[in-house]
Amino acid sequence: MASQRALNPPKGECTQCWYHAYASKEAHKGLGPREDCPACVDHMNNGHGNMIVGG
């Protein structure tokens, strides 16, 4: 289960980036050791959209 830190990004941070950084094992479950995460690749190519925590 993801930690409270992983589920509660601070203002100005992207919810997906934060979750994938602090709950990496859960976010990337099922991927091989050298396999890129499709969600991360898409996010890097297409930006954060409306996933930045506002204030």
C-alpha positions in Angstrom: 0.0 0.0 0.0 1.3 3.5 -0.9 2.4 5.7 1.9 0.6 8.9 2.9 3.5 10.8 1.5 3.0 9.2 -1.9 -0.7 10.0 -1.9 -0.4 13.6 -0.8 1.9 15.7 -3.0 2.6 19.3 -1.9 1.5 22.4 -3.8 3.2 22.8 -7.1 4.0 19.1 -7.6 2.5 16.7 -10.2 0.3 14.0 -8.6 1.5 11.3 -11.0 5.2 12.2 -10.8 5.0 12.4 -7.0 3.2 9.0 -6.7 5.6 7.3 -9.1 8.6 8.7 -7.2 7.3 7.8 -3.7 5.4 4.6 -4.5 7.5 3.4 -7.3 7.0 -0.3 -6.6 3.2 0.0 -6.6 3.2 2.4 -9.6 5.5 0.2 -11.7 4.3 -3.2 -10.5 4.5 -5.8 -13.3 7.2 -4.1 -15.3 10.5 -5.7 -15.9 13.7 -4.3 -14.4 14.7 -2.4 -17.5 11.2 -1.9 -18.9 10.0 1.7 -19.2 6.7 2.6 -17.6 4.2 3.5 -20.4 2.4 6.0 -18.1 5.7 7.8 -17.3 6.8 7.8 -20.9 3.5 9.3 -22.0 3.7 11.8 -19.2 7.2 12.9 -20.2 6.2 13.3 -23.8 2.8 15.1 -23.2 3.4 17.1 -20.0 1.6 17.3 -16.7 -1.7 18.6 -18.0 -3.9 19.4 -15.1 -2.1 17.2 -12.6 -0.2 19.9 -10.8 -1.5 20.4 -7.2 -2.9 24.0 -6.9 -2.8 26.3 -4.1 
